[in-house]
Amino acid sequence: MENAKTSYRTKQQDLLLAYLKSTRGRHFTVEEVRAHFASAQAAIGVATIYRHLEKLVAEGTVNKYIIDENSAACFEYTGCCDCGADEQHFHLKCESCGRLIHLECDELALIRDHLQKEHGFVLNPLRTVFYGKCADCAASKQEE
C-alpha cells in the first residue's frame, strides 16, 4: 500500500510539474521558474520551488547541475527515473553570457571510449562541461 504522504500532491506541485514538462530538453534555474510563475500570476515561492525540485531530483525526474561556485544551479526535466539514454550528453558553458547548452555529439563518444579503454577512466558525461563562448556571444564579439 502506498503511503498517503508520498502520493499527496498540491496544486503548486501540479503546476510546477506541468511547467517542467514543457521545458524538456532545456536547462532552467530556480529564478527562471519563479519568474515564469510570477508572470503567469500563479506565484510559487522560491522555497517551495527548491523543495519540490530537490524532491524531483531525488526521484530521478529532474537532473541538477552545479557548474561552478559562481553560477546558480541548473536543472533539467528528464521525466523518468531511469534515464540511461540521457547519460550520453555533455554540456557547454558560455563564459560570456553564462548559458548552459545541451550537447549530444557522437564524436565525443570517441573521447569517452578512449579515456575508458586507454586510461581506465570512466567519464561522467552528465557532469562534463566544456567552457568557451556560445555562437551568439562569439558573433557579437566579432562585430565589435
Salt bridges, closest charged atoms under 4 A:
ASP14 OD1 - ARG9 NE 3.07
GLU31 OE2 - ARG34 NH2 2.53
GLU54 OE2 - LYS64 NZ 2.70
GLU76 OE1 - HIS27 NE2 3.96
GLU76 OE1 - HIS89 NE2 3.59
GLU76 OE2 - HIS102 NE2 3.22
GLU104 OE2 - HIS102 NE2 3.86
ASP113 OD1 - ARG112 NH2 3.11
